[in-house]
Structures are given as C-alpha cells and as structure tokens.
Amino acid sequence: MSDVPREESRPMQPAGESPGHRPAPAEKGPSRAVAPWVRTRLRAAPGAAAGLALLVLVTALLAAAVPRVIDAYETEGLRHGIRTASAPTSVLEITSLLGVTETGGKLRPASLEADQDTLRSLLPAPLRTVPEQSSYGLRTTQRVVGLDPWLPMPSKVPPQFTLSSPSDLDAHATLREGRMPAGDPERPEAVVTAETAEKLRIRAGSVVHVPSVSGSPVAFTVTGVVAPREPARPYWAVEPLLRTPLLARVPDPLQVKYQWQAALLVSPRSAPALLSTLGAPEVFWRFPPASGHLTAADGDPLAAALDSVAAGPTMVGIREVAGDDAWVSTGLDELVDAYRETRDVISPVVAVAVFGIGAVAVVVVAMTGGLFLSRRDAELTLLRARGASLPGIGLRLLGETAAVTAPAALLGLAAAVALVRGPDTPGAPDLTGSAPLLPSVLGAALVALVAALVLPALAVLRHRRIRLHGAREDMVDAKPSRRRLVVELTALVLAAGAIGSLRLRGTSDSGDHLVSAAPVLVGVIAAFLLVRLQPLPLRRLARPARRMRGAVGPLAIARAGRASSTGVLPLLALVLALTTAAFGGSVLAGVAEARDRAALLSTGSDIRVEGTTEGVPVTPEVVEAVRGTKGVREAQPVQVEYGLELPSPIATDQPMSSALVAVDPAAYARLAARTDNGAFPAELLASTGKGGPEAVGDTDRVLPALASPDVAARLGGRAMLLNAAAGAFHVKVVAVRDSTPAVRGENFLVVNAADVTNRRTTVALATGTADGPALRAAVAGKAKDLAVTLRSETRGSYVDSPLQSGAEGLYAGAIGAGAAYAVVAVLLSLTRSGPERATLLARLRTMGLTRAQGRRLLGLEALPPAVFAALGGALAGWATVPLLAPGVDLHRLALAMAEGGTALGGTRLRADPWSLVLPAVAVVLLTGAAAGVQAWWTGRRSSVKELRAGDAR
C-alpha cells in the first residue's frame, strides 16, 4: 500500500498560450488554502495512524503505571510493617523512674494527661500516633511477690505481680463483677482481668498483699473483675501480662519449678501507692504509631524523626516535660530501618526488569518507525529529488507523528492514573491518589517524544544524501559501516563496565542506572554479534544446499544469508526480550527456591508438632494421632531441651547455651537426608547400651553427638560432662553439621534418645502432605497447648509483605510485557518484509513455483533469523545470570525478615533452565506460525499488482 498522495488534475492549456502570458484572473476573494499536510497524511493512512496510536497508548500506559505501582507497593510495605508489628515492638514508650519520696501533683491523672498531650505535640512529622489507644500512668518495673497464702503456688513458689495504673480503663474494659477501682494512696484499690481472676483464684473483695519499703505489706483491695475490649489492640497488647497471667519457669539448676506471674490494674487515684512497694515504679506514656497517612516518600523522613526522638532535638524537649532521666524505648526505628534496607535491596533488582522492558519497548517503537519509513521511502526519495530539504521533511514528519502520539500518550497517562490508585491516604487528591504524578507524566512524555521523533530521525538519516530509487538493501550492497562498528564497541565498553561494577560492589547503590542496565547491554552486544555472525554459517550452508533436490531449500537459505541489514532491530528486540525473560525468570525461580528452603529450615520437616510454651510434652498418643492422619507418611518423636549450659575447659570462656536433641538415629538420619538438612550416617550415633532410669547414676558413659560448629569448637575433641534435664552424662562430638531439622538456627547437640536418662518427647516431626485442619483436629483431640506447623503454610507466610509481593508481581508483569513486545516485533518484522516477499513469490510463480512450495519458501526463509535470535537470547540470558549473580542478593526479595532466612545467608541467583528454553522455543514457534499465516494469505492473493514493473503502489 502506498501512502503517496495523488496529484491534483489540472485543465490543459490552450495551444500557443503560455502560463506566463495568461491574463490574471479577476480577484473574487482570498485564494483557497492548500489541504494541510498532517490532515492529508493521516487521512491517507488511517490504519497506520491507528496502529501507532495503539502502540503509544499501551507503552505510555506501562511507562506511567510502573512508578505508580512501585510507589503503591512501597507505601503499602511501609504501612504493613508498622501495622502488623507486635505492639511491644511498634509502640513508642516514654518512661521516667520515680523515687521513693516522689510526691505532689506530678502524679495526678490530670497532670499526667497534660504531659501526654505535650509529649504528643513534640513528636516530629511524619510520626503520628493513635490517640484512642494511647495510655499513661504508673507501673512497677520489677515484679513484686504476692504474700497471701491463698494464692496458687504450683511449685510452692509464690506468684509475682506487676502493678500498673493504665489510664482510661473504663473505655477499654467491660466490668464483669464488682465495681471499677477508686481508692487513694492510703487505701489502694485495683481490678483484675477475668483470666487473671480464674487462674489465681481472685474475686471481687479479695485483698492482695505485697512487700513494701517500710517492711509493712501494702494491701491492694480487688474491687472487680473486667474483660478487655479489643485485647489485640496496643492498649492491652503492649504488655500482655496485664490481661493474661503466665505460668513461668523459675530458674533452678536442680529441678524444674513454675510460678504464676500476673498483673493488678490499680486505679490512677491509688497509683502513688506504688511508691511504697519494692517494684521500682516509673511513670510511662505509650504512643501507638499511626500508619494510614504514610507514603513511600515518608520512609526516610520517618527514620530521621525517630532518630530525633531517640537522641536528638526532640529528646531534649521530652526531658523538659518528663524529667531529666526520661527515656524513650521503641522498636519502630528497627522496623523502619528494616523496611528501608529491604527497599534499597529490592529496588535495583526491580530496576533491571524495568530497564529490560523499557529497552524492548524502545526497540519496538523504533521498528514501527522503520516500518512507516519503508512504506514511504519512495515518496521521500522523490521529495528529496525535487529539492525538499531535510529540515522541511523532518518537521512535516514530526507534525504527523506528534498529532498521533501526543493524544495517545495523554490517554495512556490518564488510564494509568485511573487504574493504579495506590492505598487510600487521608488528604490525597481524589483525582491522582497518593502516588506522585510527576514520574508518570515524565514516563508518558518520554514515550510520546521517542515515538514522535523516531520516524523523522530515521528519515533524515536515511535521506541525508540523494538516493536512487530501487537500490538494494540486502547485505550484498549495504555492508556494516564504520559508524556502526564504533557504536557496537561503545556498547561493549558500557556493558563491560556495568558488569564489572556490579560484580565488585553489588546492587548497594540504587541510583546507579548503569548497573541496572547491565543485562540490557549484554543483550545489545549479543544482538550486534549475531547480526554480524548470522550470515556466515548460512552462506557456508548455501553451497552444499545446492545439491538438494528442489529449489525451495537452497533459495530460502540463500535469501536468509543475505537478509536486509535493517534486520538488526527485530533481532535486537527478540534478544532483549529473551534476556529479560531469562533474567526475570531466574529471579523468580531463585525467590521460590529460597522460600522453599527457608520454610524447610524453619519447620524441620513437612509437619512439626510442639508445645505452645517450652516444656509441654508431646505424648505417644499425639504421635500416633499424627501418624494416623491421612497424608502423613512417617512421624517420629524428638526430645528437645533448650538453654543447656555448656561446660568449657577454659574458665575464662563466656557462657554458652545449646539445644540438646535426643532422637532415633535411623529415622532422624532418613529425615535429615531427605530434607538435605545436616545429613549424617545413622551409625555415628550408635547406642552405648546404657540409658533410661536405670542409668541415672552412671555419669561416666560417653554419648556420641552431632554438634553445630560453635558447640564443636567449645567442646573440642574431648568428652565433656553435661548436666541436663535429660540426664547427666558425657558427650563427645563425632561430627559437625551446620543445621539439623529439630532446631531452628541455634547451637545444638544431637544424641541417641536410647542413651538419655529422662525421656520426654517435646517435638514430633512428620513427612507428608496432610490437611492442616484435619491434622490440628486430630492433635487437639489428644492434647491441648500444642501447635501444629505445616511447611506449606510457613512457605506461604513469606510472601505476606507487600514490598515483596509487589516487586515480584512487577517482575512477572515485566516478563509478560516483554513477551508481548516480542510478539509485536515478530509481526512488525514480517509486515515490513511482506511486500518484497509477496513480489518474490509472484515472480517465482510465473516460473512454475506452486502455492505449496511458495508457502514453504516463505516459512523456511523466516526461520533462520528466529532460530538465531532464540539461541542468542538464551545464551545471553544464560551468560547474564552468572555474570551478575555475585552482585545480586535476592535474600530480602525472597524472605525479608522471615524466620529461618538468616540460615540461608545471601540467596544466590542461578540460571533457571525453563526460563531459558521455553521463551526461546516460543519465539521460534511464533515466528514459524506467523510466517506460515503470511505465506498462506499471500498465496491466495492475485499476483497482477506485484508483477507490474516499476509500480510501487
């Protein structure tokens, strides 16, 4: 199809009359304007204009959406980290110790409330708090003993109480029994929660006595029992002991003892009575942080605000209000620092995908401009021959493309803003949302600018000299120039520099875009090399191909060997798309592998059953219930004792503790080998033949043990005596392993369970794919206080961070977009060569070529470039992954702060075979299918038009 506008027909001149002597017509008004160039051109080729507009719209949509998607998942990641953190970690608490003689109005509720308002106003932006969950009051920093004999004493150890007077107790608790406390410092009153009342047998009217500094006990009258409202909110969750008593283990080297720990909720009016106790009281103000207003841009300012609160100008103001010894404690700064570290590690890895898809999009847009230029080459050649200037041609073409690309880019920008809104943020504009608009505008404007300039630039470069119509464009005449060699060498130097920089210092600098573009540069070099090397094997193959029967094979190979020099753009687009897909697929595969491994290290097996608190036994009935659950293949009991103090032959050594693990060597060795987690031969833990209760007095027996590296270094090669709850015996390290299934990232000693004195199963490890609810129901039917952990559920918990899932989704989207652009590149390449191929087929049909032979010829001719592109892209992707792997740490992207992640160290990037092979095969199949469809369609058309010599219409 030709886009050259037809010349207007004019009446013939009378004979003997020249235009110069023709009388001027009478002026009847202003002369009629010539039709505008842009309107005429767009009307002459509406299909091409619509195709360009669609391509620009989609590309601008992607360019504008990417920064908004990044801002959205970074914003949600910051909020999620604060929102899901435990209250003791996230709450900002200001405390000030009180002396025994502290009196006066400072401790009155009204004074403490005024101080709370002042302290809240001192917090710098963007740090905000949740007023309804804030609290203040007095509390004891050391637990005090309950002196009353009627209190429960499980091991004849009296309970301990924390005394606290939180504000606004009426608004956060429901009265179940009695009345709310009042009292005064002389007759203090308190309430307890329903759980505390049940466990410690306290009821309304009970009096609890605690020691005092004067020696005379302080009596607290319990006036009622309350039930917490919203116990998971910070008011109660920041100090769980206020609502739920704890049966804690008492440190005793000789025997296991337990005692109750609980809290008395003292009325604010009675709070000064805490000064008379031995609990070292302090005044506190608690501020739960708000996260709904935060955006991605607030990460660094929030960290600076927390630094100011901890040890900066804000701390000076806080001490002026709360006292010179006031102290601020919070884990919020660690949460924000962890978010920033994760963001800074993920951003360069994501930038690789963004640069990859951006490069492919630029190449496809350039191919579109090349296609339009090839359709109008004859027109522009004629205009140049008639004296048209290069600036004039360039400006007219710029006007054409700008009229199409500018509205399309604007629509793409509007669609991106409408589709990617981001999290709801108070005060954000309703039209654009919380994400900044400028990056999206710049992205869409850049797409419009590139799309508008590519056709004029290519036209000016191509027609800078007057050209002959019908000149050859294949490799016979159009050989690579010296300028092209300089460009290729420059890209090679840039790629080498980027790769070297990445290998030396990793992705620590998120602003170094050259490092993020390294895979793209590798793909560019691979494409340039392929363009130069591709004709060589085809030309060598052309000679022996002449001996083949028929003309289709030799002709297809010969034409592929001298393909047009403009084929670098299709090859470049395919290689870049394949390189991006290979790198991105390897990233996603590495993330999945790291999460699988971390989940396995965390649970130790497919299923883990253990107590909700340390020391809860797992009975044989529970183990049998696990074995009997559908889907469980094998279950084994394991005895784990944490906190075992290790001896040392050197008296000056620092104390070291370890976990003691008693197992069945045969079953445990199978589990370790199956999970590749500290595998060992079962013979290493051969039994000594002495164990059980009858071996209580035999402390001289030596048990072989597996040990972690630190434990092995501590014990050395000698037998050392251990005094554990499992018994007293000597152990000797016979093998060292970095990890073992029974414990998570701790020091350990593994011995034969048959040799210990006191056997008590505390963990059950099972393999299989059991249903979680059914397994939990089976375990709950046999015992309480047991937790069931499935590896599959632990694996799923590693993707709950929006920062991780958002980056992973963006990477997957980039791979999909790259594949779509690769399809467009193939279609554009075939479309550009379509007229020339149709002419060739028509001429060959006049020489006796059948329709079937013509279809085979066109299909075979299109396959060699596709095969070379597939091989080049796969090789470039395979080379890119190991080259960049030392500098790319996927640990944060895969695990963030997940438990078990530290045992993995840095997650190394490895080439994924499926990501290399599948896209390459898909490119070949797609090209073959598209070429076949084009050949079939070309074969059905009439050949009269293509056979008209010299007519390019």
Protein Blocks (a to p, Z undefined) as FASTA:
>chain_A
ZZbdcddddddddehiafklpccdddfbdcdddddfklmmmmmmmmlmmmmmmmmmmmmm
mmmmmmmmmmmmmmmmmmmmmmmpcfklmpccddddddfklgcjklgmklmmmmmmmmmm
mpccfbdcdfklgccddddfbdcddfbfkbccfkopacdddddddehklmmcccfbhjad
ebjfklccddddfklmmmnopaehiacddddfkopacddddfbdcddehklbmklmmmmm
lmmccddddddfkbccddddddddddfklmmmmmmmmnopaddddddddfklpcfklmmm
mmmmmmmmmopfklmmmmmmnopkbccddfklmmmmmmmmmmmmmmmmmmmmmmmmmmmm
mmmmmmmmmmmmmmmmmmmmmmmmnopafklmmmmmmmmmmmmmmmmmmmmmmmmmmmmn
opadehiafklombdfklmmmmmmmmmmmmmmmmmmmmmmmmmpccdehiafbfklmccd
fklmmmmmmmmmmmmmmmmmmmmnojmbmmlmklmmmmmmmmmmmmmmmmmmmmmmmmmm
mmmmmmpgcjklmmmmmmmmmgcfklmmmmmmmmmmmmmmmmmmmmmmmmmmmmmmmmmm
mnopabdcddfbghiacdfklmmmmmmpghiabdcdddddehiacddfbfkbccdddddd
dddfklmmmmmmmnonoiacfklmgcehigcjklmmmmkbccdddddfklmmmnomadcd
dddfkbccddddfbdcfbdfkbghiacddddfklpmbdcdfbdcdedjddfklmmmmmmm
moghiacddfklmmmmmmmpfklmmmmmmmmmmmmmmmmmmmmmmmmmmmmmmmmmmmmm
mmmmmnopafklmmmmmmmmmmmmmmmmmmmmmmmmmmmmmmmmmmpcfklmmnomaghk
lmnmpadddddfklmmmmmmmmmmmmmmmmmmmmmmmmmpcfklmmmghiaZZ
